[in-house]
Amino acid sequence: MRYEHRTSEVFIVMAAIIVILAGVKAAAGIVEPFLLSIFIAIIFSPFFGWLNNKGLPSAFSLFLVIIFIIGIIGLMGILIGSSVNDFSSNLAYYEERLHEQAQSALIVLNSYGIEVPKEEIAAIFDTNRLLKVVSGGLKSLGGMLANGFVIILTVAFMLLESIHLTQKINEADSKKNTLAQLNAIINKIKKYMLIKTYISIFTGVLVWIVLVLFQIDYAVLWAIFAFFLNYIPNIGSLIAAVPPVLLGVVQFGFIPAIEIAIAYIIINIVVGSIIEPKVMGSGLGLSTLIVFLSLIFWGWLLGPVGMLLSIPLTIMAKIIFDSKADTRWIAIMLGTGEKLK
């Protein structure tokens, strides 16, 4: 009887999880801005707290923080909006030039006796589809910034609420378990988001310098693209390299494009494999497989925003699972297993 009761509990929990996930996916349009607001509030909460500690009134501190956020979002919106419109209007020209370069490369290969089936290569290397994917990605990025007013308003309320949140939790939770758990979640996510933001800015600046040196069109746009996609683990930096490499082919040919690709690889190795692990440390405690699977899962559930926030969301889930004895085994499975050595 006990075994049957336990089995029924497992099925009930699984059914509840499926219903919740279906609801989240159906309400993704509402959930995405809310999640972005949470993590933006976490990133700017140290700045807000620093202004309060300097003796400024909370309302004035909030005003300064919101003005700063509006300035950043507004500047990015202007740069991305104008560049996306310009890029979309020139899409036909870029497609034609890319197709010409591909045909020239095939002729060169054939002249050296390397037989390449043109029809099959053309089917695989569909320039029209490739450039439209790039354009669609840029429009998705612009779409996220289009919710700027809702996000800013939510961030403002969250920062104001953070002043009294600890006191409220202390009064509501006599055992202090909720406060300790919430602090653990916030501290780990704050550490990750702050460090990742600094590293993403550094990556974007390096990309901008490289593209300016190569005289690639829309260098600022691709730097912003690299900044955002650096939040996506494993494949984000690879995706960010596609548009400037394609433009390198269009503008200057395959050799400069290969050089740009090599420059991106060097940046990713230096930043992603040397600097980031040293700065980030091993505090995240997520296995490499879980990092990749979380990217797929949250991307499926919430789209581009889910991919950007896949690691913070997984860290949050891991801490919550670790707080309960019945679900601690899930947190262990999500971890690196270092404690087991």
BELPEVEN-V169477 format. One record per residue. N is the residue number from 1. PHI is phi in whole degrees, 0 to 359 (999 if undefined). Layout:
n = (N;N)
phi = (PHI;PHI)
This chain:
n = (1;2;3;4;5;6;7;8;9;10;11;12;13;14;15;16;17;18;19;20;21;22;23;24;25;26;27;28;29;30;31;32;33;34;35;36;37;38;39;40;41;42;43;44;45;46;47;48;49;50;51;52;53;54;55;56;57;58;59;60;61;62;63;64;65;66;67;68;69;70;71;72;73;74;75;76;77;78;79;80;81;82;83;84;85;86;87;88;89;90;91;92;93;94;95;96;97;98;99;100;101;102;103;104;105;106;107;108;109;110;111;112;113;114;115;116;117;118;119;120;121;122;123;124;125;126;127;128;129;130;131;132;133;134;135;136;137;138;139;140;141;142;143;144;145;146;147;148;149;150;151;152;153;154;155;156;157;158;159;160;161;162;163;164;165;166;167;168;169;170;171;172;173;174;175;176;177;178;179;180;181;182;183;184;185;186;187;188;189;190;191;192;193;194;195;196;197;198;199;200;201;202;203;204;205;206;207;208;209;210;211;212;213;214;215;216;217;218;219;220;221;222;223;224;225;226;227;228;229;230;231;232;233;234;235;236;237;238;239;240;241;242;243;244;245;246;247;248;249;250;251;252;253;254;255;256;257;258;259;260;261;262;263;264;265;266;267;268;269;270;271;272;273;274;275;276;277;278;279;280;281;282;283;284;285;286;287;288;289;290;291;292;293;294;295;296;297;298;299;300;301;302;303;304;305;306;307;308;309;310;311;312;313;314;315;316;317;318;319;320;321;322;323;324;325;326;327;328;329;330;331;332;333;334;335;336;337;338;339;340;341)
phi = (999;296;296;296;296;296;296;296;298;298;294;295;296;298;296;296;297;298;296;296;297;297;294;296;295;293;257;302;298;269;291;301;299;294;295;300;297;301;283;293;297;295;296;266;297;298;296;297;295;296;295;295;293;282;95;285;299;301;296;288;299;297;301;295;296;295;299;297;296;300;299;295;296;297;297;296;298;295;296;291;299;293;290;296;298;294;296;295;291;264;300;297;296;297;296;297;296;294;295;297;296;296;294;297;296;295;296;298;297;295;293;266;84;266;280;238;292;297;295;293;296;297;291;286;265;281;297;299;294;298;288;291;296;299;298;296;296;294;292;297;297;294;296;296;287;293;274;304;296;298;296;298;297;294;300;300;294;294;295;295;293;298;296;255;296;299;297;297;294;299;287;276;243;292;275;66;292;297;296;296;294;295;297;297;296;296;295;292;292;299;299;297;295;294;295;296;295;299;293;294;298;299;297;299;295;299;298;299;299;297;290;294;297;274;60;277;300;58;300;295;299;290;292;295;303;295;300;293;288;293;289;276;290;70;255;300;293;293;296;297;281;297;300;294;293;298;294;298;295;296;280;232;109;285;297;300;296;296;297;296;299;297;298;297;298;297;300;294;293;295;282;283;256;244;289;300;299;292;285;287;71;254;289;290;67;249;288;299;297;294;301;291;293;295;299;294;295;290;295;294;284;235;75;303;296;297;293;297;254;299;290;303;294;289;299;300;298;297;294;296;297;288;281;243;297;291;248;296;296;293;298;295;294;283;278;277;82;295;291;278;283)
